[in-house]
């Protein structure tokens, strides 16, 4: 996979057992297109089969980790597919979360800049999450009339509890990195401009550790969690598909593109 501008995903093997996976659509703040998600699944599979890879760092090129789903692509794609067609697309997108969790080595998310919408799910699917001090998490789904997806409602609830997860989902207010640390969304916060360096350093430590034990720890924890996540994937695939067919999401996406606050209330 090349490092060309907006190629989707860039994989680099750094040696010493460490590989990096960079979301590579910097001109769109690493928005998650269907192609980028498919490339992420492919990259995870290749890394998981490579015996020389003992730890992975996942980050984003440019000014953001990820701005979330690429609504410019997904809104027309899912709206025109109908509920059943959109549900199948959603299930395909879920594969990216499952692929990250199934890599048999530790994966460290190094969150730089904005981490919005489905980008939060991608980060939380990793085994450890570190964030730059200026990083901001934006649980922005309802601002576009959508439900949190890619397993977000399960992942958020497991991390912060049901009441705070509902608050995140309902109000979609930005969460600065220090607050994300207090909530338990991230493991640690590091100085601005150093998050990838710290992520690689942490991965280097993990690469020197007992890989077999790490694999079993990860598998046991994720196995106890997978049934709930799979149930959320199933429900979410129907709910998000239905959301894309509502007038609310049309207004929400228009407001997103026009950089204004959506008006979901009664029209006078």
N, C-alpha and C positions, 0 to 999 in steps of 0.2 A: 504494500500500500504506500503510495507516494505522499510526499509532503506538499503537493500542489495546493494552491489556494482553493479552499472549499471542496476538497476531495472527499469529505465525510469523516474519515477516521485516519489517523496516522499512528502506526505502531513502530516503536524503536526499541531495539535490544541494546541495553547499556552495558552488558557484561555483568559478572558477579551475581548472576541469577536474577537480575532485575530487568523488567520491561516496562515501558510507558505506553499508554494508549491515550492519545489526545483527540478530543472532539475537534474537528477541523473545518468549521464553517465560520471563521472569525468575522467575516463581513455581515453575517446574520446572527452574531453573538452565539454561535454554535447551536442554533435552533435545530431541533430533532426532526429531521425529515424521515420519510419511510426508508430512503436509501441509507441515511446515516445510521438508523437503527439496525437495518439489515447488516451493514458493515460492522457494527459493534458486535452483533451476534457472531459473525464470522470470525472476527478478531479474537473474541473470547474463546471460541472453540479451538482455534489454532494455538493460542497460548496455553490452554489447558492440556493440550496433547504434546507440548514441547517439554521434554524432561530437563532442559537447561533453564527453564523459567521457574523461579522459586518464589517470586513476589511480583506484583503488578501495581503500577500507579496509574490511576485514571484522572485526567484533568482536561482542561479546555485551552485551546490556543487563543491568544488575544486578550480581550478585556472581560471575558465572561467564562464561567464554567459551562453554563447552558441557559439560554433564555426560555427553555421549555419546548413544547411541540411547535412545529412550523405551521401556524394557523393558515398562512397563505396557501399551503398545500393541503392541509388536513380538512379545513372547513369545506371546500367544494368536494373533495374526495369522499368524505364520510357522509356529507349531506345528500349527495347524489346516489350513494350506494344503497340507501334504505337501511332499516334497522338490522336485518339479517346480514347484508353485505358489510355494513359498518362494523358489526360485531365480529366478523371474521378478520377484518383489518385490525381491530383492537387486539384480538387474540395474538395476531402476528407481532404487534408491537410489544406485547407482554413478554415475548421471547427474549427481548433485550435484558429485562430484569432477571429472568431465570438464568440466562447465560452468565451474567456477572456472578450470581450466587453459586453457580455450578463450577466455576474455575476452581480446581483443587488446590489452589495456593491462596494466600492472603491477598486481598485487593484493597489498596488505600486510595480513597478519593481525596484529591487535592483541590479544594474549591477556591477558585480565584474569581473575584468580581461577582457578577450577578449569577444566582442559581435560582431559576424560576420554574414554576409549574412542574412538568414531568422531569426537569433537570434535578429536582429534589429527590424524586424517586430513584433516579440513576445514582445519585450520590449515596443515598441510604441503602441501596442494594449492595454497596461495597462493605467490607468487613470493618474498616476503620475510616473515619472522616476527619480530615483536618481542614481548617479554613483560614484564609488570610484575614487579618484584622479588619480590612475594608470590604470583605465579602458580605453580601446581603442575600438572604433567602426570601424569595417572593412566592408564597403559596397562592398564586394569582388566578386560579381556575374560575372561581365564581364571578370574577370581574368580567369574564367573557361569557357568563351564563353556562359554564360547564361544571362537571364534578371533577374532583381530583382523580387522576388516573395513573396508569402504570403501577398499580398497587399502592398508591399514596395513602389512602385511608387506612389501610392495614399497617403500612410502615410507620406512618405518623403516630397512630394509636399505640403501637408497640413501644415507641420511643418516649412520647410525652404524655400518654394516657388519653382516655376518651374525651374528657372535657376540654383539654387544651387542643386536641386534634380537631374537635368541632369548632372551636374558636378560630383556629387557623383556617379551616375550610370556609366558615361562614363569612368572616371579615376580610380574609386575604390580605392582611396587613404585613408589610415587610418586616423581616426579623434580622437585625444586624448580627454579625458573627458573635460578639460577646453574649448577646441574649440567646443565640442558638446554642452556645456552650452551656449556659445556665439551664436551658431546657433539656439538654442531653442529645440534641440533634447532631452535635459534633463532639469529637474526642478532645480536640485541643485547637487553640487559635494561635497563629504565628504572625510574625511581622509582615507588613505589606511587601509584596514583591518577592517573598521567599517561600511561598507555599509549595511550589513544585520541588524546589531544593529540599525542603523538609520532608516532603512526601517520598522523594527518592532515598533520602537518608533513612527514613523509617522502614521503607521497603528493603533497603540494604541490611538493616538489622534483622528483619524477618527472614531474608534469604539465607542468613547464616544460622538460622534456628532449625529446630527439628521439623522438617517439612511434613513428614508422615503424621506427626502428632498434630500439627496445625491443620492438616487436611481433615483428620478425624474430628477435631474440635469444631471446625467449620461445618462439617457434614452433620454432626449431631445437633448443633444449635439450629441450623437451617432446616433439618428434618422436623424438629419439633414445631417449627414455625410455618412449614410449607403448606400444611392443610388449610390453615386460616388464610394464607395469601392466595392460594388457588381458589378458594371460595370467593374472595374479593375479586379476583380476575374474572370469574364467571359472572357475578352480579354486575361488575363494572362494565363489562362488554355490552350488556344490554342497556344499562342506564346511560352510559356516555353516548351510545349510538342514538338513543332516544333524545338526549339533550341536543345533539347536533341537528335534529329535525324540528326543534322548537323555534318560535319567533324570537325567544329570548337570546338564543345563541347568535342569531343573525345580528341583533342589536349589539351584543357583546363583542363580536368579532369586528363589526364596523367601528365601534368605539376604540377597540384596540388599535386598529390600523390608523384611525384619525387622532390617536393620542388624546382622547377625552374620556371622561367618566361615563360609563353606560347608564342609560335611563331605563330601568326595568319596571318602573312604576306605571300606574294608569296614565294613559295619554289624555290630556284635556283638549 
